[in-house]
Structure formats: C-alpha cells, structure tokens
Amino acid sequence: MSIRVAIRHRTEYHFDRSVSLAPHQIRLRPAPHARTPIHQYSLKVEPSQHFLNWQQDPFGNFVARHVFREKTRKLVIDVGLVVEMVTINPFDFFVEEFAEHFPFEYPKQLHKELKPYFECTESGPRLTNWLRGVSREPTRIVDFLVALNQRLEQDIEYVVRMEPGVQTCEETLDVARGSCRDSAWLLVQIMRHLGLAARFVSGYLIQLTPDQESLDGPSGPAKDFTDLHAWAEVYVPGAGWIGLDPTSGLFAGEGHIPLACTPDYVSAAPVTGAVDQCEVEFRFVNEVTRIHEDPRVTLPYSDEQWQSVMALGDRLDAELATNDVRLTMGGEPTFVSIDDMDGAEWNTAALGTHKRER
C-alpha cells in the first residue's frame, strides 16, 4: 500500500532590466542515496537558449550546470517529481560491532575517507556549555543519536527565517531559535565535536495529512505540504549515512528526499550563480498533489468502489457460468470427511455443501 504524489517546485527571478547570467549550478535533483522511490523527474529552465551539463560534485550529488547565451529579464527553474510514499523504517540498518556503543573510534582508513566530515569550524562558550550536557558514558549508538536529536529539537524553537545564510552555532544557541538550516548546521557541528562524521543535507520534505486524527498528541499537518528543508546525516559504520531531523526530533523517513549532502552548507545551496547588478522580484511555488492512493485500513474502499468491485465479480461469475468453467481441487486434500469420504467436495470439487462448515 502506498501513495504516489507529484511535486511541483517553480522558482522565478524577474529582473528590472536585461541582464547577463553567469553559469548557474542547480542542485534540485534527488541524491543517489534517496530511499523514497523516484518515478519521474524533470527540470526545465528559462531562458531556453542555454547549454546544460549534468555533473556530479565531489560528494556525489547531481548538479545541473547551465550556461546562458543571451541577456534576459527573467530566470525560471521548474522542477517536477513523481515519488512513491512507501513507508520507510528509519531504523532498518545494522551497525558494526565496534560501533554499537558511543563513543567509538572509526578505523584509520575510514576516518581518512571521511576527513571533511569531521571538521569543526565553529566553537564558543555556548556550544561548549551545550556539549557539557552530553554524557560520554557508553550508550547504544541508536539510543544516543535519538536522545541527542530530541534534545536539540527541545532546546531550539523552529521559526521560518527568510533572511539568507545560516546562523552561527553561537547565535542559534543564544536566541534558542532558528530555521531548519540553522538547526541542521548546529547538529552537524555538535556531532563533529563528539567525534562523529556528519554532513549537512538540503532536500525536499513532504508531509501528508493523516487519514485519521491522532488519539494522543498532535495529528500532523492539516493539509498536504512540501517545501525545501534541511537536516543532518551522521555516518555510522555498518549503517552508513543516517538522517537526523532536529526540527522534528525524528530520524529522516520517506518524506525526506535529499538533494545535496555536503561537508559545508555553502556547497548544498539549491541554486548558485551570479547576475548583472539589478533589482530582482522573486516568486516561487512549491506544491504536492496526490495522484494515486491504494485503499488501506485507515482509508478503505468507498461505497462506490465496492459497488464497482462487486459488479465486476458478478459479471465474471456470469461469464464463467456461461462458458461452463468449473473450479476443481487438485492434489491430495488435507482434510476428508469421515462421513463422506467419496463425496466430490472431498475429492475433486473446490466447494461443496459441508466443506466451509467443516
């Protein structure tokens, strides 16, 4: 049982004069390790007169590099996705024996390969004080990560922040609030200070309204929702990269679709490029639409659907009867009535007077 949805993400930049566009790099294609099945993907860019080269950056992310030929008064980036919202268990992984408990040490070769993801670029009294509250006593790594992520979610209030850039860790801890990218970058630095390889993730977040309201606790979004989002990933030997969303305090699931995963948030920007000096008007649309839903326990067949199913069954029964198609039983039956051993229902017929009863 699954829900198939379509994402439409359109970004428009309208300039007050004709401008030249420097080469633009667009990171809006699902990353190779995205676990949510991607059925369709499209990227359309205006002006249409441009050169396009698909590349992979040093970290394996897909990058569309656009080179524009002529001046223009607008830049449009239109992304379309069709994805399958299958349930993903975020704890479906194994851990190497030596890494089952925090703290642990990465093998020498693995540590060398993950070197960019250990770099601690920020420190300060508030971050140091927050880290003092993290126990170094041996703890199952999964339990440790769950507690760490949930503590940060409780300490930092989520806010929508339209200003560009990412707050420093000290600033986020000082004001005790931040956008998703602020909390994600703070979690990355926290995990690196604790000796864990971590990276910043930019991606799409899809949240669908539940079929039924929760009996205890919040029920989730009132309507289907999608937007650009940011979270963190930690590398655990055996499990690989594990997504942690400090905005919700949860592990990343089927609604998290990574686009770019990098050691530094600067390299994960969805769009980078320069234009001539001008005034810019910015518009965007980010919406999700359900295009297919399998019936399920919480949202079963409607009365009209059941009528269609039963009508089809009646038509098939009539066709089978007209063509004298009969069901028979092959092989040796697993049960034979002691009162009627030679009866057809215990030897050749699929059904009979007493079969279901007995």
N, C-alpha and C positions, 0 to 999 in steps of 0.2 A: 504494500500500500504506500502510495507516495502522492505528492502534489508537485505538478510541474508549473513553473512560473516563468514569466518573461520580465526582464528588467530593461527599462529604457532610461538611459543616462545621457542627457544632451546638455552641453555647455556652450554658451555663446559669448564671444567678446566683440562688442561693437565699438569701433574707433571713430573719433570725430573728424578724421582725415584719412587719406590713403597712406598706408604705412608699409614699410618693408618688414617682412618677418624673417628673423634668423631661423636656422634649423631648430625644430621643436622635437623634443623627446616625450612620447606619451606612454605612460605605464598604466594602462587600463585593460589589460588582458589577463585573465586568471593565471596565476602562477602554476608551474608544472606540478607542484605537490598539492594543489587544491583537491580536497577529498569529495566535495559536492560534485556530482556528475554534471558536466557542461555539455549540453546537446547542440547548441548553436552559439556562434559568436560573430559579431560584425562590428567593424569600425569604419565610420565614414567621416571624412574631414573636408571642410571647405576653407579656402578655395580649392576647387577640384584639380586645378593645374598645379600638381606637385609631384615630387619623387618620393617614393616610400620604400624604406628598407627595414625589414623586420630583423631585429638583433636580439641577442641575449647578453645582459650585462655581466660583470664579473661574478655575480651571485646567482646567475641562472634565471633571472627574471626576464620576461618578454618585454622588449622596448620597440615601439614603432617610431622610427626617425623620419620626420617629414622635412623635406627641403622645398621651399616655395619659390616659384619662378618670378611672380609679379607682385606688385603692390596690391593691397586690398584694404577694404574698410570693415571687414569682419573676419573672424576666425570661429569656426563651428566644429565641435568634436562630438560626434553622435555614436554612442555605444549601445549595442543590443545584445542581450544574453537570454538564452533559454536554459534553465537549470532544473534539476530534479531534486526536490527537497526530501531526500530519503533520510531516515533517522540515522544519525552517526553517534556511536558511543565514544565520547572523548577519552575514555579510559581503556580503550581497546588497544593495549600495547604491552610489550614485555620490557623488562629492564635488566641490563646486565647485572650479574650477581654483585659485583664490586660497587655498583651504583645504587643498590636497593635502599640504602640509607644515606641521608645527608648528615654531615658533609662527606664528600668522597673526592678522589683525585682522578682527573682524566688521564688516560695513558699518554705517554710522551708524544707519540706520533699524532694522536687525535688532538691533543692540545695545540700542537703546531698547526694543524689544518684549520682549527677554529680560532686562531690567534686574533683576528679582527673583532671577534665577538666577546672577547674578554676585556677590551679596552675601557677603562674607567675614565671618562672625560670630564666628569663632574664630581665635586665633593663640597663639603661645607658643614657647618655646625648642625644645621637642621637634619641633613641627610645622615650625618654621623650619629646623631641622637636617635633617629628612627631605627637605624641599624642595630643600635644597642639593645633594642627591644626584641630582636630576633634571636631565639635560642639556638645555640650551637650544639646542643645535646643530640646524640644520634636519633634520628627520626626517619620513618619510612619516607622516601623521596616524594611519593604522591601526596601523602598527608602534609608534608612540609610545603609543597607548592600550593595546595588548596588553601592552607592557612595563611600563607604569605599573600596570595592573591586576594583573599577575602578581607584581610586586614587593611590592605591598601584601598580597597573599594569602600570600606567603612570610614577610613581617615580622609579621603579626598572626595569632595562633593563634585558630581558631574555637572558641567554647565556647557551650553552651546557658546562657543567663542569664535567670532568671525574674524578677529584680527589674524594676520598671517604669522607664520612661525610657530615655534614651540617654546613654552616657558622653560626656564631652568628648573632643575630639581629643587633648588632652594626656594625659588619663588612659588612653585606649586605647593610645597610643604608649608610655606609661610602663610599663604592665603587659604590653604586647605580646600582648594577647589581648582578645577581645570577641565579642559576639553578631553576627548578621548586620546588625542595625540599627546597631551601633556602627561596624562596618567600612564600611557604606554611607555613613553620615554623614561619616566621616573621608575617604572618597574624594570625596564631594561638595565638601568644603572644600578638599581638595588641588587638585582640578581648577579650582575658582574662583580660588585663589591663582595658578594658572598661566594665568589669563586665559580659561578655558573655561567656557561656560554649562553648569551642571549642576543636577540636581534629585534629590530623594530619592524612592524608589519603595517602596511597600508592596504585596505581592501574594501569590499562591499559587505555590509551587514544587512541581512534580510530577516525581518521579524513578521510573522504571520499571526493574525488574531486567532486565539484558540476557539475550538468548536464549542466548548462549554466553559463557563466561568469556574474559577478555582474555588474549592470549598474552604480553603485556608490559605491566606496570603494573596498577593497580587495576581491578577489573571493574565497579565501581559498587555500588549498593545491593543487599543480599541479598534484599530484598523490595520490592514497590511501596510508594511513600511519597509523602505530600503534607503540607504544613504551610504556615502563614503564613511569609513570607520578606520580606527587604528587600534592595534593591540600588540602584544609581545609574544615572542616564541622563545622557549628555552630548549637547549639541546641536552637530552638525557641519553647516555649510552644505552643502546638496545632499543629504545623507543624512538630515537630521532628527535625531530623538532616537534614540540608540543605547544599549542597555542593557549595563552592565558589572557583573558579579557578583564583588566582591572576596573573597567567601567561598570561591569555587572558582577564581578567577583566569580565568574564562571570560567570553565575551560571552553575553548573555541569548539563550536559544533557545526551542524550542517548549514546554519545561517551565516557563517563566517567564510567568505570567499577571498583568499589572499590574492593581491595583485602584485605587490612588490615587497620583498623581505630583504633588509639591508642592515649592515652594522650601524649606520648613522641615518637618522630620519631625513637628512637632506637628500640622500640618494633615493628615497622612496616617494618623492613628490609625484603625484599623478601626471602633472604636466610641467615641463620646464622649457624655457625658450625666451628670447628677447624680441622686442619690437621697437620701432622708432618712437621717439617721445610723442605722446599724445594723451588725450583724455579717453577713458575706457568706460563703457557701460557693460556690466556683467549680468548675464541671465543664466539660469540653469533649471533643468527638470530632471528629477530622479524619482521614478515610479516603478511599482511592481504590480503585475497583473496575473491572476491565476488563469491558466489556460487548460488545465486538466486536473481532475481530482478523482482518485479511486474511492469508492464507498468504504467506510470504515466504521468501527464500533461507535465512535462519537459523532459520526456523520453518515448514517446508513443510507440505503436506497430510499428515495422519496416514494410516495404512493403512486405517482405517475410512472416512475421507473419500474416499480414492482408490477404494475399492470402490464407494462411492455414485456417484462420478463415472462410473466405467466401466459400472456397472449402468444408469445413465441413458442413456449413449451406446448401449448395446445395445438398450434399449427404443426409442430414437429411430430407430436403424438398422432395426429390425424394422418400425416403423410406416411408414417411408419405403418399404421394400421392399413392404409390403402394399399401399400406395397407388400403387405404380409411379412413385415420384418419382425422377427421374434427374438427376444433375449433368451439365451441358453446359458447353462453353467458348465464350464469345462473343468477337467481335472477331478481329483478326488475331493468330495465335500468334507469339510471339517466337522460337520455335525449331521447325524442321521437319526431321525425319529425312530425310537424302538417300536412305536405303534404302527408305523407305515414305512418300512424300510424300502419298499419297491415303488413308493409314490414318486411321481415326476418331480415334485419340488425338492426331493432329496437326492435326485439323480441327474436330471437334465434341465429342468426348468429353473429360470432365475428366481421366480417368485411362486407362491402357492398360497393355499388357504391358511396354513398354520405356520409358515416359515417365519414371518416377522414376530408373531406371537411367541414362538418357542426359541 
